[in-house]
Each structure stands twice: as structure tokens, then as C-alpha cells.
Amino acid sequence: MALLKAARVADVPNLDVVAPGLVVEADAAVAVRKGGAGGRFSVIGHRGKGMNALASADRRLQEVRENTVRSFNDAARFPVDYVEFDVQVTKDGCPIIFHDNFILTEEYGNISQKRVTDLQLEDFIQYGPQNEQGKIGKPLLRKMKDGRLLNWNVQSEDALCTLQEAFEKVNPRLGFNVELKFDDNLEYQEEELTRILQAILKACVTTICSCIFFNVIFEYAKDRPILFSSFQPDAAQLMRKLQSTYPVYFLTNGGTEIYTDVRRNSLEEAIKLCLGSGLQGIVSEARGIFRHPAAVPKIKEANLSLLTYGTLNNVPEAVYMQHLMGVNGVIVDLVPEITEAVSELIAPPEPEPEVEKLNNGQATKGAATPNFSQREISFLLRLIPELVQ
């Protein structure tokens, strides 16, 4: 991932110059002008305080080990409403928090790669840093998309954890966005999905002689806000059937990638799936929203919540535009920077005493939201997808 850098609109020499070949629907620009995100705009920490991008030159993306209790609690020091994390289920039925489908280490000079869901809990927790003093875990490696293997080293370490540990040890004010993680290259039958999802609704406590199950979500959630999400359409639908206490969102690339399952290929299909299954919201790749901004009012008309994820959400201008468009929240890696930017861009400014006096005590209306022209909005909708290489 390249170093993330925001390009500010003020630096653009001429708003009348528009990149060729990029088309934006006129009604989408009008929709941005007429209404932003009604209600609270949420910032959600991606895998805690941010994912680990080991190949990036940006050291902020290797600050703390992702998907750990430390990362979640570090995120809680900032004004985020939720942390997002990935849950899989071990072979013996314990929900653990880990993103990748495979876990890699080096043993006796050889690379070992094992599917996470083929491991017993006892085997899984032997990887990476250990909480027990003096105990050394198996060194973690991570495979990049280009096939390279890198040592998974970060500046601030912590042990891998279970879902139960997250409920017990993470700041209780922090909401949990629990992604139900499945391998895109595998086919899942309903029986297997049911087994996995029921395990996620329960915690596995391993003792010497037995594995005891109890309902972790309802036992430990208490007042903690929780929502489930998944790229796997059948899993999202099934989780909605298995419980109705917590909302379930459908994750989609928003048409930026194409899959054999057509339900995953567009925002229109995502809306259809949610309405047909009683799901409460959509989590889209931010590029999908900017490429198809007219989908946003359709999502709102369907009474669905809308969140986004992706590298564009590390660009303050892109986050602000989504707020204007009606997006309800963003999942971000640069938690300190984006929470500060959201605070500056969205929070109403304090009225200056001189202004208050001139206005006889009445605050100036519209000070919190810039008044963009339709031409400027059209330009911004074209510009933002190009901000991050």
C-alpha cells in the first residue's frame, strides 16, 4: 500500500477542469446538496486501531498488531464508536479473531502454512506473541497479494485472542462490528454455516477434559453495541434467522470486483438481498459509493444503514464527502487522523463572541457545512477516487 496522503480541494487550481472519461450522475450531485448523513456519523476502527500493511512505507500501518485486545483498546482512546474485527471458528468450535484464511510461520527452516479453521484453539494461541511471561510463540509470517512472505513485525505487540477475551478485556463503551469471516474460494453448505454461526454466538472454554459452551454474545455483550457483517450472502441471511437482537449488515465490494455469486456484484444486488432477508444495512467499499453515488439515496429510501470501508477512508476529504452524501459511518485505518478530521469537519464550530454580539446572540446558520455549488460537487465526486493510488 502506498503512503496515504490527503489532497485538499484548495490545492486544485481550477474547479472547472474535469478529468475526461469520468461521468457522474447529475441527480447524485443534487442528492449530496439536499441532504447529508442525518443523525450521528460514526468512525469505526479497522481491525482495532488499523490493519497491518507490512509492505507499506507508512509506519502508522505497523504501529500495533491488528485484531488484538491492545489494538481495540488503543482505538478506544479516540472518539470511535466501534471497532471492526474478523471472527473465524477453530476446528474445536471456538470463535477466534484473525483476518487471514491461513496462518504462516517458519519451523526448522521450513515455511508452515495452515488453514486457521483447521487448527484447534490450543494450536492457534501458540502463534505470535504470548501473554505468559517467558513463553515464546511461533513467529508469524504474512503472505502478500503478490506472493511475497514478510515477517509480521509491528511496533506494539500483543497476543492473538478469542472472541470471549475481546468481550472480557476491551473497553465496554466500544461497540463491536463482528465480521463473519469465510473463504471466498470455498463453498459452504447451510449445515456447516449453521455450525459456525452458532459457535460464534457461543464461547468455547477449553479445559483438560471437556469443551464447555455458553452463550458469549448474550452473556458478555451487556450494553455493548454489536452488529454482524459478512461478505458471504448465505451467512448474513442465516445469522439474521438465528438471532434478531443485533443487526446484520451485508458486506460488498460495490461492483469494484466481480464474483460468480451475482449477489456480491453491485450495490443494487446488495439492496435486493437486504430487503429480501431483513438485513439492516450495507457495508460497501468506498470506491463503489463514489463510482455509483446514485445508489446512496436508493439505500436510504430502502431504510438501510450505510457504512463504507477501504483505503479512501484514510483521506479526510473522502470521508467528509461521504458524510455529505448520506453515508452513516466509515471504517478506517488511520484512527487518530480521521477522528480528528471528522471532529473538525462535522462538529458545529463554537460561535465567536464578536459574531454572537453582532447577531444578537444567534449563531450563524450553516457555518458547519460548506455550501458547494453543483459544479463543485460534481468535480469532487470525480476527484476523490483518484486521491489514493
Secondary structure, 3 states (H helix, E strand, C coil): CCCCCCCCHHHCCCCCCCCCCCCCCHHHHHHHHHCCCCCCCEEEEECCCCCCCCCCCCHHHHCECCCCHHHHHHHCCCCCCEEEEEEEECCCCCEEECCCCEEEEEECCEEEEEEHHHCCHHHHCCECCCCCCCCCCECCEEECCCCCEEECCCCECCCCEEHHHHHHHCCCCCEEEEEECCCCCCCCCHHHHHHHHHHHCCEEEECCCCEEEECHHHHHCCCCCEEEEECCHHHHHHHHHHCCCCCEEEEECCCCCCCCCHHHCCHHHHHHHHHHHCCCEEEEEHHHHHHCCCHHHHHHHCCCEEEEECHHHHCHHHHHHHHHHCCCEEEECCHHHHHHHHHHHHCCCCCCHHHHHHCCCCCCCCCCCCCCCHHHHHHHHHHHHHCCC
